[in-house]
Amino acid sequence: MLKIDTQILSDDTQTQLNTHTTRLAALPDFPGQVDTAKQLWKSKNPASLFQNLKDTLSVMCSGNQRCMYCEDSEANEIEHRRPKSLYPLQTFDWENLLYVCGGCNSPKTNRFAILNPPFSSGFQDITPKRNATPTPPPSGLDAFIDPRQYDQHEYLRNLFQQAPEALAW
């Protein structure tokens, strides 16, 4: 996974994303935010918003529209690095979106984990349980490296320099 150079969205596209986020933030409870975020995303409305997202994400791919995770297959799905089921207010956050292949996106689904400081106990899987009432995730450092922010090799090198005990995993 290479570090991705983020592109700036058009003002119109960013405004549309912000409108959806504002609508979600106005909802009174977390389960309502999760359900509405999923519905809004699934509706792909307006279609022009989603086409603009795909077009911009495609430019950010390494090579000819390569998956931002495996860099091997053709990217054809917009992925939420932080899942909608855990982070509904980031459903329409530009920094949370990646362009990936179905082979990488399907198995990930809404899986997510955070690191357990001081790294002695590895990570905590915070994937929501099926049919459970959605609850906000615990705070913690994402176990999944964000390719928009970090080069994976540099990230791990810095992590191990700051916390050599992390090698005990």
C-alpha positions as a Markdown table, in Angstrom:
| # | Residue | x | y | z |
|---|---|---|---|---|
| 1 | Met | 0.0 | 0.0 | 0.0 |
| 2 | Leu | 1.6 | 3.3 | -1.1 |
| 3 | Lys | 0.9 | 6.7 | 0.4 |
| 4 | Ile | -1.8 | 8.4 | -1.6 |
| 5 | Asp | -1.5 | 12.0 | -2.8 |
| 6 | Thr | -4.9 | 13.5 | -1.9 |
| 7 | Gln | -6.7 | 15.6 | -4.5 |
| 8 | Ile | -8.9 | 18.6 | -3.6 |
| 9 | Leu | -12.5 | 18.2 | -4.4 |
| 10 | Ser | -14.5 | 20.8 | -6.3 |
| 11 | Asp | -16.4 | 23.2 | -4.0 |
| 12 | Asp | -19.7 | 21.8 | -5.2 |
| 13 | Thr | -18.7 | 18.2 | -4.4 |
| 14 | Gln | -17.4 | 19.2 | -1.0 |
| 15 | Thr | -20.6 | 21.2 | -0.2 |
| 16 | Gln | -22.7 | 18.1 | -1.1 |
| 17 | Leu | -20.6 | 16.0 | 1.3 |
| 18 | Asn | -20.9 | 18.6 | 4.0 |
| 19 | Thr | -24.7 | 18.7 | 3.6 |
| 20 | His | -25.0 | 15.0 | 4.2 |
| 21 | Thr | -22.7 | 15.2 | 7.2 |
| 22 | Thr | -24.7 | 18.1 | 8.7 |
| 23 | Arg | -27.9 | 16.1 | 8.2 |
| 24 | Leu | -26.3 | 13.1 | 10.1 |
| 25 | Ala | -24.9 | 15.2 | 12.9 |
| 26 | Ala | -28.4 | 16.7 | 13.5 |
| 27 | Leu | -29.8 | 13.3 | 14.4 |
| 28 | Pro | -30.3 | 12.8 | 18.1 |
| 29 | Asp | -28.9 | 9.3 | 18.6 |
| 30 | Phe | -26.0 | 7.1 | 17.3 |
| 31 | Pro | -28.1 | 4.2 | 16.0 |
| 32 | Gly | -30.1 | 6.8 | 13.9 |
| 33 | Gln | -26.9 | 8.2 | 12.6 |
| 34 | Val | -25.7 | 4.8 | 11.5 |
| 35 | Asp | -28.9 | 3.8 | 9.8 |
| 36 | Thr | -29.3 | 7.1 | 8.0 |
| 37 | Ala | -25.6 | 7.1 | 6.9 |
| 38 | Lys | -26.1 | 3.7 | 5.4 |
| 39 | Gln | -29.3 | 4.7 | 3.7 |
| 40 | Leu | -27.9 | 8.0 | 2.3 |
| 41 | Trp | -24.8 | 6.2 | 1.0 |
| 42 | Lys | -26.8 | 3.4 | -0.6 |
| 43 | Ser | -29.1 | 5.8 | -2.4 |
| 44 | Lys | -26.1 | 7.2 | -4.3 |
| 45 | Asn | -28.0 | 10.5 | -4.5 |
| 46 | Pro | -27.2 | 12.7 | -6.2 |
| 47 | Ala | -25.6 | 10.5 | -8.8 |
| 48 | Ser | -23.3 | 13.3 | -9.9 |
| 49 | Leu | -21.8 | 13.5 | -6.4 |
| 50 | Phe | -20.8 | 9.8 | -6.5 |
| 51 | Gln | -19.4 | 10.1 | -10.1 |
| 52 | Asn | -17.3 | 13.1 | -9.0 |
| 53 | Leu | -16.0 | 11.1 | -6.0 |
| 54 | Lys | -15.1 | 8.2 | -8.3 |
| 55 | Asp | -13.4 | 10.4 | -10.9 |
| 56 | Thr | -11.3 | 12.2 | -8.3 |
| 57 | Leu | -10.4 | 9.0 | -6.4 |
| 58 | Ser | -9.4 | 7.5 | -9.7 |
| 59 | Val | -6.9 | 10.2 | -10.3 |
| 60 | Met | -5.4 | 9.5 | -6.9 |
| 61 | Cys | -4.8 | 5.8 | -7.7 |
| 62 | Ser | -1.3 | 4.5 | -8.4 |
| 63 | Gly | -1.0 | 3.5 | -12.0 |
| 64 | Asn | -4.1 | 3.0 | -14.2 |
| 65 | Gln | -6.9 | 3.1 | -11.6 |
| 66 | Arg | -5.2 | 0.6 | -9.3 |
| 67 | Cys | -6.8 | -0.4 | -6.0 |
| 68 | Met | -5.6 | 1.8 | -3.2 |
| 69 | Tyr | -5.1 | -1.3 | -1.0 |
| 70 | Cys | -3.6 | -4.1 | -3.1 |
| 71 | Glu | -2.4 | -1.9 | -6.0 |
| 72 | Asp | -3.0 | -4.9 | -8.2 |
| 73 | Ser | -6.6 | -5.0 | -9.3 |
| 74 | Glu | -8.7 | -2.3 | -10.9 |
| 75 | Ala | -10.4 | 0.0 | -8.4 |
| 76 | Asn | -14.2 | 0.0 | -8.9 |
| 77 | Glu | -15.7 | 0.6 | -5.4 |
| 78 | Ile | -15.6 | 3.5 | -3.0 |
| 79 | Glu | -14.4 | 2.2 | 0.3 |
| 80 | His | -14.8 | 3.8 | 3.8 |
| 81 | Arg | -11.5 | 3.2 | 5.6 |
| 82 | Arg | -13.4 | 3.8 | 8.9 |
| 83 | Pro | -16.7 | 1.9 | 8.5 |
| 84 | Lys | -20.1 | 3.7 | 8.4 |
| 85 | Ser | -21.3 | 1.3 | 11.1 |
| 86 | Leu | -18.8 | 2.7 | 13.6 |
| 87 | Tyr | -18.1 | 6.2 | 12.3 |
| 88 | Pro | -21.4 | 7.4 | 10.7 |
| 89 | Leu | -20.3 | 11.1 | 10.8 |
| 90 | Gln | -17.3 | 10.1 | 8.6 |
| 91 | Thr | -19.4 | 8.5 | 5.9 |
| 92 | Phe | -19.2 | 11.6 | 3.7 |
| 93 | Asp | -15.8 | 12.7 | 4.9 |
| 94 | Trp | -13.5 | 13.0 | 1.9 |
| 95 | Glu | -10.5 | 11.9 | 3.9 |
| 96 | Asn | -12.2 | 8.6 | 4.8 |
| 97 | Leu | -12.8 | 7.5 | 1.2 |
| 98 | Leu | -10.6 | 5.3 | -0.9 |
| 99 | Tyr | -11.0 | 3.7 | -4.3 |
| 100 | Val | -10.5 | -0.1 | -4.1 |
| 101 | Cys | -11.2 | -3.3 | -5.9 |
| 102 | Gly | -14.1 | -5.6 | -4.8 |
| 103 | Gly | -11.6 | -8.3 | -3.8 |
| 104 | Cys | -10.2 | -6.0 | -1.1 |
| 105 | Asn | -13.5 | -4.3 | -0.1 |
| 106 | Ser | -15.7 | -7.3 | 0.3 |
| 107 | Pro | -13.8 | -9.1 | 2.9 |
| 108 | Lys | -13.1 | -5.9 | 4.9 |
| 109 | Thr | -16.8 | -5.0 | 5.1 |
| 110 | Asn | -17.2 | -3.2 | 8.4 |
| 111 | Arg | -14.2 | -4.8 | 10.2 |
| 112 | Phe | -12.0 | -2.4 | 12.1 |
| 113 | Ala | -9.6 | -2.5 | 15.0 |
| 114 | Ile | -7.7 | -0.1 | 17.3 |
| 115 | Leu | -4.3 | -0.6 | 18.9 |
| 116 | Asn | -4.2 | -1.2 | 22.6 |
| 117 | Pro | -1.5 | 1.0 | 24.2 |
| 118 | Pro | 1.0 | 0.3 | 25.4 |
| 119 | Phe | 1.1 | -2.2 | 22.6 |
| 120 | Ser | 1.6 | -5.2 | 24.9 |
| 121 | Ser | -1.9 | -6.6 | 24.2 |
| 122 | Gly | -1.9 | -6.1 | 20.4 |
| 123 | Phe | -5.2 | -4.7 | 19.0 |
| 124 | Gln | -8.8 | -4.7 | 19.9 |
| 125 | Asp | -11.3 | -5.8 | 17.2 |
| 126 | Ile | -14.2 | -3.2 | 17.4 |
| 127 | Thr | -16.2 | -4.7 | 14.5 |
| 128 | Pro | -19.9 | -4.3 | 15.3 |
| 129 | Lys | -21.7 | -7.5 | 16.1 |
| 130 | Arg | -24.5 | -8.5 | 13.7 |
| 131 | Asn | -28.0 | -7.4 | 14.7 |
| 132 | Ala | -26.6 | -5.5 | 17.8 |
| 133 | Thr | -27.7 | -2.0 | 18.5 |
| 134 | Pro | -25.0 | 0.3 | 17.1 |
| 135 | Thr | -22.8 | 1.9 | 19.8 |
| 136 | Pro | -20.0 | 4.5 | 19.4 |
| 137 | Pro | -16.6 | 2.9 | 19.1 |
| 138 | Pro | -14.0 | 3.3 | 21.8 |
| 139 | Ser | -11.2 | 5.8 | 21.2 |
| 140 | Gly | -7.8 | 4.5 | 20.2 |
| 141 | Leu | -5.2 | 4.6 | 17.5 |
| 142 | Asp | -6.4 | 2.9 | 14.3 |
| 143 | Ala | -4.8 | -0.4 | 13.7 |
| 144 | Phe | -5.3 | 0.0 | 10.0 |
| 145 | Ile | -2.8 | 2.4 | 8.4 |
| 146 | Asp | -4.3 | 5.3 | 6.6 |
| 147 | Pro | -2.7 | 5.4 | 3.1 |
| 148 | Arg | -3.8 | 9.1 | 2.8 |
| 149 | Gln | -1.6 | 10.0 | 5.7 |
| 150 | Tyr | 1.2 | 7.5 | 5.9 |
| 151 | Asp | 3.6 | 5.5 | 3.9 |
| 152 | Gln | 3.3 | 2.1 | 5.5 |
| 153 | His | 7.1 | 1.5 | 5.9 |
| 154 | Glu | 7.7 | 4.9 | 7.4 |
| 155 | Tyr | 4.7 | 4.5 | 9.8 |
| 156 | Leu | 5.9 | 1.1 | 11.1 |
| 157 | Arg | 9.5 | 2.3 | 11.4 |
| 158 | Asn | 8.4 | 5.3 | 13.5 |
| 159 | Leu | 6.0 | 3.2 | 15.6 |
| 160 | Phe | 8.8 | 0.7 | 16.4 |
| 161 | Gln | 11.2 | 3.5 | 17.2 |
| 162 | Gln | 8.7 | 5.1 | 19.6 |
| 163 | Ala | 7.5 | 1.8 | 21.1 |
| 164 | Pro | 10.0 | -1.0 | 20.7 |
| 165 | Glu | 7.8 | -3.2 | 22.9 |
| 166 | Ala | 5.4 | -3.3 | 19.9 |
| 167 | Leu | 7.7 | -5.9 | 18.4 |
| 168 | Ala | 6.5 | -8.3 | 21.0 |
| 169 | Trp | 3.2 | -8.7 | 19.3 |
